[in-house]
Amino acid sequence: MKNDDKASISLKKILCISILFIFIMSVAVFAGNVKLNNVKIILSSGYEINVLTSKTKISEILDENHIILAEDEKAVPDLEEELSDNNTIKIIQKTEEEIELPDVVESSEDVTAEEVLSSYDTITEKIEVEKVTIPYETVTKNVATGTGAKQDKVVQYGVDGLKEVTYKVKYQNDKQIEKKEISSKIIREPVDKIVEVRNKQVTSRGGTKVRYAGKWSYTDAELDLLCAITAQECSSSYSGALAVITCAANRAESSRWRSYGSDPLSQYKAPYQFCYTIDSHWKRRLNGNYPSYVKQAVIDALNGKRNHNYLSFRAAGFASGVNIGGNVYFNAM
């Protein structure tokens, strides 16, 4: 081989070795300038992975290590954030709100506002009016003297009041979720029940009068007479008895019948209007010989309760009208 050829081959070897040396030095310099991070990745299952990476963005670190988040998972810090000082990435479960939110956001460009609203439970608001009972109060007065035996005496029966209350009510899927009072109006004021503590004594049959609803006053004997007449006219049911005493009370409050009396008992005693002046069958019902619901109906009516607005009645079959307890009522107020 010629000397020139040998020199050419040696030169080529020297050049190759020099280039290789330069490349190795460049890689070493580059590696020395790159910062490597030891990162701990904690999966949602609790399993931990330690990786060495030059990446700092969370999404890039996960991609580099082939970790894919499920739809109900998220990374802490967030995918778009940089690695925090503690070099830890946690994969955790999303909350229910976070799971539902993307469905709305991702489809917001294609879905109308009405469609979005329809996906939520409908809440409706209504104005409702109710009639509410106002309980009466019991007032006890001690009028007794000395140290003898005492007894309680009701001198005025109590009557519940009534008020009209307006509420704003919210419903969700027809279920009430909120009820707020916005106004109220008194329809009827309650009447106190008044009880007097008295010295126990024997009274005459007339006895002490008891005032009902601040309007009519009767002794025990007069109340018994009212009940006896009412029972004779109708004792088949509470509503039937209440209808009879209601008729007498309506007449007492009507200018058309006021001449017969200004209270139910006077109306009962008016000539040829009720059984009191027509026959004497009612007498056998005196002294409590009537059902307890008849007395209750009479007391309720004296305290203001009514179940019709008629002024007259006949036995069923003799007149047309509204049948209550076997009597037909007609001629409204």
Rosetta blueprint (number, residue, H / E / L):
1 M L
2 K L
3 N H
4 D H
5 D H
6 K H
7 A H
8 S H
9 I H
10 S H
11 L H
12 K H
13 K H
14 I H
15 L H
16 C H
17 I H
18 S H
19 I H
20 L H
21 F H
22 I H
23 F H
24 I H
25 M H
26 S H
27 V H
28 A H
29 V H
30 F H
31 A H
32 G H
33 N H
34 V L
35 K L
36 L L
37 N E
38 N E
39 V E
40 K E
41 I E
42 I E
43 L L
44 S L
45 S L
46 G L
47 Y L
48 E E
49 I E
50 N E
51 V E
52 L E
53 T E
54 S L
55 K L
56 T L
57 K E
58 I H
59 S H
60 E H
61 I H
62 L H
63 D H
64 E H
65 N L
66 H L
67 I L
68 I L
69 L L
70 A L
71 E L
72 D L
73 E E
74 K E
75 A E
76 V E
77 P L
78 D L
79 L L
80 E L
81 E L
82 E E
83 L L
84 S L
85 D L
86 N L
87 N L
88 T E
89 I E
90 K E
91 I E
92 I E
93 Q E
94 K L
95 T L
96 E H
97 E H
98 E H
99 I H
100 E H
101 L H
102 P H
103 D H
104 V H
105 V H
106 E H
107 S L
108 S L
109 E L
110 D L
111 V L
112 T L
113 A H
114 E H
115 E H
116 V H
117 L H
118 S H
119 S L
120 Y L
121 D L
122 T L
123 I E
124 T E
125 E E
126 K E
127 I E
128 E E
129 V E
130 E E
131 K E
132 V E
133 T E
134 I E
135 P L
136 Y L
137 E L
138 T E
139 V E
140 T E
141 K E
142 N E
143 V L
144 A L
145 T L
146 G L
147 T L
148 G L
149 A L
150 K E
151 Q E
152 D E
153 K E
154 V E
155 V E
156 Q E
157 Y E
158 G L
159 V E
160 D L
161 G E
162 L E
163 K E
164 E E
165 V E
166 T E
167 Y E
168 K E
169 V E
170 K E
171 Y E
172 Q E
173 N L
174 D L
175 K E
176 Q E
177 I E
178 E E
179 K E
180 K E
181 E E
182 I E
183 S E
184 S E
185 K E
186 I E
187 I E
188 R E
189 E L
190 P L
191 V E
192 D L
193 K E
194 I E
195 V E
196 E E
197 V E
198 R E
199 N E
200 K L
201 Q L
202 V L
203 T L
204 S L
205 R L
206 G L
207 G L
208 T L
209 K L
210 V E
211 R E
212 Y E
213 A L
214 G L
215 K L
216 W E
217 S E
218 Y E
219 T L
220 D H
221 A H
222 E H
223 L H
224 D H
225 L H
226 L H
227 C H
228 A H
229 I H
230 T H
231 A H
232 Q H
233 E H
234 C L
235 S L
236 S L
237 S L
238 Y H
239 S H
240 G H
241 A H
242 L H
243 A H
244 V H
245 I H
246 T H
247 C H
248 A H
249 A H
250 N H
251 R H
252 A H
253 E L
254 S L
255 S L
256 R L
257 W L
258 R H
259 S H
260 Y H
261 G L
262 S L
263 D L
264 P H
265 L H
266 S H
267 Q H
268 Y H
269 K H
270 A L
271 P L
272 Y L
273 Q L
274 F L
275 C H
276 Y H
277 T H
278 I H
279 D L
280 S L
281 H H
282 W H
283 K H
284 R H
285 R H
286 L L
287 N L
288 G L
289 N L
290 Y L
291 P L
292 S H
293 Y H
294 V H
295 K H
296 Q H
297 A H
298 V H
299 I H
300 D H
301 A H
302 L H
303 N L
304 G L
305 K L
306 R L
307 N L
308 H L
309 N L
310 Y E
311 L E
312 S E
313 F E
314 R E
315 A E
316 A L
317 G L
318 F L
319 A L
320 S L
321 G L
322 V E
323 N E
324 I E
325 G L
326 G L
327 N E
328 V E
329 Y E
330 F E
331 N E
332 A E
333 M L
